[in-house]
């Protein structure tokens, strides 16, 4: 555990060398940051320290800070880090991932539920975050569209228990529309992968940011309420979804 705890600092020292001495921009991959936390917990137990919440070391926040705060930019170079984070029992409030997330600018959370539905990439837009999603950075249009998508998905999430117990028919007309649009949004967030093309037989698709925003701007106000939700999975831009809907309606 001692070696595993030190290897993160060693990697950072190497990254700092390339940044400060060679004046380079460094990309640092950490897989998996939870191993650093786990090693610290084991070392803490060997030293006989009293554990804190959920059995983690009492120095968890300090150790994580000493590692993460070294990942920074200077006038002559930078270190950017991409980190895989294991989430115990899928609990994002667990001290290990929660302490890690506090230092990250953006998080991409993968969802088992979305993967079970066959929606890939299985990224949960409600749990995923980015400090860059601000109107003065991404623009007002992008920001408002993203907030609208998240609000619709959040309302759908809140209604799922009611749907499971009472059924969809017991919802108000407005809530039924929200559910229908949220399901279309979920499926429109899927995308055929280029790397999976040989396995699925479906060609990979690249969708530009303006096209993506345009698609959601049509789904949110109900412009595409007449299209079946199957038409939104898995396609590229919104025009492909409309073409697929026409094909489905024609029985093709």
FENJO-V596339 format. One record per residue. PHI is phi in whole degrees, -180 to 180 (* if undefined). Layout:
((PHI) (PHI))
//
This chain:
((*) (-63) (-66) (-64) (-72) (-86) (-66) (-64) (-66) (-64) (-62) (-68) (-63) (-65) (-63) (-65) (-62) (-65) (-72) (-88) (-90) (-90) (57) (-109) (-92) (-111) (-107) (-111) (-97) (-123) (-137) (-131) (-64) (-65) (-64) (-64) (-63) (-63) (-63) (-62) (-66) (-68) (-63) (-61) (-66) (-65) (-83) (77) (-79) (-72) (-69) (-103) (-56) (58) (87) (-76) (-66) (-68) (-99) (-55) (-63) (-67) (-64) (-64) (-63) (-65) (-85) (-68) (-73) (-82) (-84) (-152) (-104) (-125) (-68) (-112) (-173) (-151) (-125) (-114) (-120) (-113) (-125) (-84) (-125) (-78) (-110) (-58) (55) (56) (-99) (-70) (-91) (-57) (-54) (-66) (-67) (-63) (-68) (-66) (-60) (-63) (-101) (-96) (-80) (-150) (-131) (-115) (-100) (-88) (-113) (-65) (-62) (-68) (-63) (-65) (-81) (81) (-94) (-127) (-68) (-83) (-91) (-83) (-71) (-83) (-85) (-73) (-138) (-156) (-72) (-81) (-79) (-131) (-59) (-81) (-106) (-92) (100) (-63) (-62) (-61) (-62) (-64) (-65) (-61) (-65) (-63) (-62) (-65) (-64) (-65) (-66) (-65) (-64) (-61) (-62) (-67) (-85) (-63) (-65) (-64) (-63) (-64) (-89) (-104) (96) (-66) (-66) (-83) (-80) (-70) (-59) (-64) (-69) (-65) (-65) (-61) (-63) (-62) (-70) (-64) (-66) (-69) (-62) (-54) (-75) (-70) (-74) (-77) (-158) (-66) (-85) (-65) (-71) (-98) (-57) (-70) (-92) (-94) (82) (-96) (-65) (-66) (-127) (-110) (-119) (-70) (-60) (-59) (-66) (-63) (-62) (-59) (-60) (-69) (-67) (-87) (-74) (-58) (-82) (98) (-64) (-114) (-62) (-80) (-90) (-70) (-65) (-62) (-69) (-94) (-134) (-93) (-129) (-89) (-85) (-69) (-66) (-67) (-64) (-65) (-67) (-67) (-63) (-63) (-66) (-65) (-68) (-82) (82) (-97))
//
